[in-house]
Amino acid sequence: MILEKAIPNNHEILTIITKKSKAYWGYSEEQIEVWSDSLTVTKKYIETKSVYKLSVDNQIVAYYSFFNEDEETVKLDNLFVLPEYIGKGIGQFLMNDFLNRLKNTNFKKVILHSEPNAEMFYSKFGFIKIGQLESSIKNRFLPIMELKINI
């Protein structure tokens, strides 16, 4: 496994990973298409955010991204794994790498908007639900989660 900073030309494969990973939770192709804009990773996004890709056997299979929300808060914006690699410890590996990057920084907390099906995953790392956002699907809410760090 090789984890390294993504480059702008990775935008297409990262978009594919995002859409396939989202579809893993049972969303229809039509729903994924409705969300297409928000699930698309652009070159500009990679240039302006911190994006790290994970390769296995020279194939990019997962990634995560984050950015500074303010001086004390970092937002974990994405963490996606190709479905065939889900359940193999890749997500845990990525989350541990992300949290290690925050050590010895001035950040006091991490926030994220979770896929409802992934809430339990983030809870295992100490994230707590502090609110929710209504999604475009009726009666579906995105947990807003927070992890206090460097305390």
Secondary structure, DSSP 8 states (H G I E B T S, - for coil): -EEEE--GGGHHHHHHHHHHHHHTTT--HHHHHHTHHHH---HHHHHHSEEEEEEETTEEEEEEEEEESSSSEEEEEEEEE-GGGTTTTHHHHHHHHHHHHTTTSS--EEEEE--GGGHHHHHTTT-EEEEEEE-SSTT-EEEEEEEE---
